[in-house]
Amino acid sequence: MLKTYLFAIIIGLQAAVGLNLTVGQTGQLTGFESRPVALARESSRTSVSTNQNLDYLQEIKKLGITLHPGKDYAKDSNDNPETLKKCAGLVYKTLSTMPQDTVKKIKNLTLYSNSNGRRGLGGGSTIILRCQNVTDEELVSVLVHELGHIEDTGVLKGSFWAKSSEFMDGQADIYQNDLSLDFYRISFLDENTLKRQAKEQDFVSGYAMTDPFEDFAETYNFYLLHGESFRQMAEQNSALSKKYNFMKNSVFSGVEYSNDQQPNLVFSESRNYDVTVLGFDLNKFLAYS
């Protein structure tokens, strides 16, 4: 635990100077996926009621998750108790809706507050979230994206006694018995190379095209928060159909979701760069808990 905690501090310092890091498949904390704050949007805030008598920080700890102070990641973090309480409530409610095999993989969580840091970082068993200057919807959507990375690198990962595949995650091998390979191979030849016939319409976002791990996390998010739109898009595209069915059968045990705010809003030939800025029905999503 101490080793993992020290890694988190080191990576926080690295992120503060603008490095973009990756996640190892081995479960050892080697870095984090992140996206620049420039992708954040300004929009109306949905107010989500929280139980004023419930200490959500303690409820998160009851899940077996170690909470680290925001200042351990960002020295300028303004760890305001009210902001932290609201953020923890959204995090706890989101975790309560998710597959519990994914939630159980999370061992370290840092909630921090400043105006211009990374919105979300996650991988292996660790998540870091920025609680300030994001809407409730965006915070939850970024968390769902990072949980996609936990699913990918923590739940579905292969084992070292299998042969190495054609994919690498940084310096780490991805093994042939890694269940995520069935997803990666829909659009990618390896971690750096798209298939020759791959096109924008085969992905749920522009960011998903950057590598197979972001494709997984963006698609995971889209399946949960924009399920109806995803089903419409999958009817028109064979790659998206395969990705939808992978999420349905290999990740969510056949459960399907409809949390779209306006299902037809994202159903178009062009793709948004980042699905975490798309609106969805937050109250309906949290009601699954």
C-alpha positions in Angstrom: 0.0 0.0 0.0 2.9 2.4 0.9 4.5 1.7 -2.5 1.2 2.4 -4.4 0.7 5.6 -2.3 4.2 6.8 -3.2 3.6 6.1 -6.8 0.4 8.2 -6.7 2.4 11.1 -5.2 5.1 10.9 -7.8 2.7 10.7 -10.6 0.8 13.7 -9.2 4.0 15.7 -9.4 4.6 14.5 -12.9 1.1 15.4 -14.0 1.6 18.9 -12.5 4.3 19.7 -15.0 2.2 18.5 -17.9 3.4 14.9 -18.6 0.8 12.6 -20.2 1.2 9.1 -18.7 0.0 5.6 -19.5 -1.4 2.7 -17.6 0.2 -0.7 -17.3 -1.9 -3.8 -17.7 -0.1 -5.7 -14.9 -2.0 -4.1 -12.1 1.2 -2.3 -10.8 0.6 1.4 -10.8 2.8 2.7 -13.6 0.9 5.8 -14.6 -2.5 7.3 -15.4 -4.6 8.2 -18.5 -5.5 11.8 -18.5 -7.1 14.4 -20.6 -6.5 18.2 -20.7 -8.8 20.5 -18.9 -9.3 22.4 -22.2 -11.8 19.7 -23.2 -14.1 20.7 -20.3 -17.4 22.5 -21.1 -19.4 25.2 -19.3 -23.0 24.2 -19.0 -25.9 24.3 -16.6 -25.3 22.3 -13.4 -27.7 19.6 -12.4 -28.3 19.6 -8.7 -28.2 16.1 -7.2 -29.6 15.8 -3.8 -27.4 14.1 -1.2 -28.3 12.8 2.2 -27.1 15.5 4.6 -26.8 13.0 7.4 -24.7 10.5 5.5 -20.9 10.8 5.5 -20.1 9.8 2.0 -16.3 9.9 2.6 -16.8 7.2 5.2 -19.1 5.3 2.9 -16.5 5.2 0.3 -13.9 3.9 2.8 -16.3 1.1 3.7 -15.9 -0.1 0.1 -12.3 -0.8 0.9 -11.0 2.3 -0.9 -8.2 4.4 0.7 -8.9 8.1 0.3 -5.9 10.4 -0.1 -5.9 14.1 0.6 -6.2 16.3 -2.5 -3.0 18.2 -1.6 -1.1 14.9 -2.0 -1.8 15.2 -5.7 -2.0 18.9 -6.2 -0.4 21.2 -3.7 -2.8 24.0 -4.6 -5.8 21.8 -4.0 -8.5 23.7 -2.1 -9.9 20.9 0.0 -13.1 22.8 1.0 -15.2 20.5 3.2 -18.5 21.3 1.4 -17.0 20.8 -2.1 -15.4 17.5 -0.9 -18.7 16.3 0.6 -20.6 17.1 -2.6 -18.0 15.4 -4.7 -17.8 12.3 -2.5 -21.6 12.0 -2.7 -21.5 12.0 -6.5 -18.6 9.5 -6.5 -20.3 7.2 -4.0 -23.7 7.2 -5.8 -21.9 6.5 -9.1 -19.9 3.6 -7.6 -23.2 2.2 -6.3 -24.6 1.9 -9.8 -21.5 0.1 -11.3 -20.7 -3.6 -11.6 -19.2 -4.4 -8.2 -16.3 -6.5 -9.6 -15.1 -3.2 -11.1 -15.6 -1.2 -7.9 -13.8 -3.8 -5.8 -10.6 -3.2 -7.9 -10.4 0.4 -6.8 -7.9 0.7 -3.9 -6.9 4.3 -4.0 -9.0 7.5 -4.6 -7.9 11.1 -4.5 -10.5 13.9 -4.8 -8.8 17.3 -5.3 -10.0 20.8 -6.1 -8.4 23.4 -8.3 -9.5 25.3 -11.4 -7.2 23.9 -14.1 -5.9 20.5 -13.2 -6.6 17.2 -15.0 -10.2 16.2 -14.8 -9.6 12.5 -14.3 -6.8 10.0 -14.1 -7.2 6.3 -13.7 -5.8 2.9 -14.1 -4.9 -0.3 -12.4 -6.4 0.3 -8.9 -6.3 4.1 -8.6 -8.5 7.0 -9.6 -7.9 10.7 -9.2 -10.7 13.2 -9.8 -10.9 17.0 -9.9 -14.0 18.2 -8.0 -13.9 21.9 -8.9 -14.9 23.7 -12.1 -16.8 20.8 -13.6 -20.5 20.2 -13.7 -22.1 17.3 -11.8 -22.7 15.5 -15.1 -19.2 16.0 -16.3 -17.6 14.8 -13.0 -19.8 11.6 -13.1 -19.0 11.0 -16.8 -15.3 11.4 -16.3 -15.5 9.0 -13.4 -17.3 6.5 -15.6 -14.6 6.8 -18.2 -11.9 6.2 -15.6 -13.9 3.2 -14.3 -13.7 1.9 -17.9 -9.9 1.9 -17.5 -10.3 0.0 -14.2 -12.5 -2.6 -16.0 -10.0 -2.9 -18.8 -6.7 -3.0 -16.8 -8.0 -4.4 -13.5 -10.9 -6.8 -14.3 -10.4 -8.2 -17.8 -6.6 -8.3 -17.8 -4.8 -11.5 -18.7 -2.2 -13.5 -16.8 1.6 -13.7 -17.3 1.7 -17.4 -18.0 -0.1 -16.9 -21.4 1.8 -15.8 -24.5 2.2 -12.2 -25.2 -0.1 -10.7 -27.8 0.6 -8.1 -30.5 -0.5 -5.3 -28.1 1.6 -3.6 -25.5 0.5 -1.1 -22.8 3.5 1.0 -22.4 6.3 -1.4 -21.4 3.9 -4.0 -20.2 2.8 -7.1 -22.2 -0.8 -7.7 -22.9 -1.3 -11.5 -22.8 -3.3 -13.7 -25.2 -5.8 -14.5 -22.4 -6.7 -10.9 -21.8 -10.4 -10.6 -22.6 -10.0 -7.0 -23.7 -8.1 -8.2 -26.8 -11.4 -9.1 -28.4 -12.4 -5.5 -28.2 -9.0 -4.0 -29.2 -8.9 -6.1 -32.3 -12.1 -4.7 -33.7 -10.4 -1.5 -34.8 -6.7 -1.8 -34.0 -3.7 -3.9 -35.3 -1.7 -3.0 -32.2 -1.6 -0.3 -29.5 -0.4 2.3 -32.0 -1.9 1.2 -35.3 -5.5 1.5 -36.6 -6.7 -1.0 -39.0 -6.4 0.3 -42.6 -10.2 0.2 -43.1 -11.0 1.9 -39.8 -12.9 5.2 -40.0 -14.4 7.8 -37.7 -17.8 6.3 -37.7 -16.4 3.0 -36.2 -15.8 4.9 -32.9 -18.0 6.6 -30.3 -15.7 9.7 -30.2 -12.6 11.2 -31.7 -10.7 10.5 -28.5 -11.5 6.8 -28.9 -9.5 6.7 -32.1 -6.2 7.6 -30.3 -5.5 4.1 -29.0 -7.4 0.9 -28.0 -7.4 1.7 -24.3 -9.2 5.0 -24.9 -11.5 3.3 -27.3 -12.4 0.9 -24.5 -13.0 3.6 -21.9 -14.9 5.9 -24.2 -17.1 3.0 -25.4 -17.6 1.8 -21.8 -18.9 5.3 -20.9 -21.1 5.6 -24.0 -22.7 2.2 -23.3 -23.7 3.3 -19.8 -24.7 6.9 -20.3 -25.9 6.9 -24.0 -27.1 3.4 -24.5 -30.1 4.3 -26.8 -27.9 6.4 -29.1 -25.3 3.7 -29.1 -27.9 1.1 -30.2 -29.0 3.3 -33.0 -25.5 3.9 -34.2 -24.6 0.2 -33.9 -27.5 -0.6 -36.3 -25.7 1.4 -39.0 -22.1 0.3 -38.4 -20.7 -3.2 -38.0 -17.6 -2.1 -35.9 -19.9 -0.3 -33.4 -22.2 -3.3 -33.4 -19.3 -5.5 -32.3 -18.2 -3.0 -29.7 -21.7 -2.7 -28.3 -22.1 -6.5 -28.1 -18.7 -6.8 -26.4 -19.8 -4.4 -23.7 -23.2 -6.0 -23.4 -22.0 -9.6 -23.1 -18.4 -9.4 -21.8 -18.7 -6.5 -19.4 -22.3 -5.8 -18.3 -23.7 -9.4 -18.3 -26.5 -8.6 -20.7 -27.8 -5.5 -18.9 -28.6 -2.6 -21.2 -29.0 1.1 -20.3 -31.0 4.1 -21.5 -29.7 7.3 -19.8 -29.7 9.5 -22.9 -30.9 13.1 -22.5 -31.8 13.4 -26.2 -31.1 10.1 -27.9 -30.8 11.5 -31.4 -28.6 14.4 -30.5 -25.3 12.3 -30.9 -26.6 10.1 -33.7 -24.7 11.6 -36.6 -21.9 10.9 -39.0 -19.5 13.1 -37.2 -18.3 12.3 -33.7 -17.7 14.5 -30.7 -14.0 14.4 -29.6 -14.9 13.5 -26.0 -18.0 11.7 -24.8 -17.6 13.1 -21.2 -18.9 16.5 -22.4 -22.2 15.0 -23.8 -25.3 15.6 -21.7 -27.2 12.6 -20.2 -29.9 12.1 -17.6 -27.9 12.1 -14.4 -30.7 11.6 -12.0 -31.9 8.6 -14.0 -28.4 7.1 -14.1 -27.9 7.5 -10.4 -31.4 6.0 -9.7 -29.9 2.6 -10.8 -28.4 2.5 -7.3 
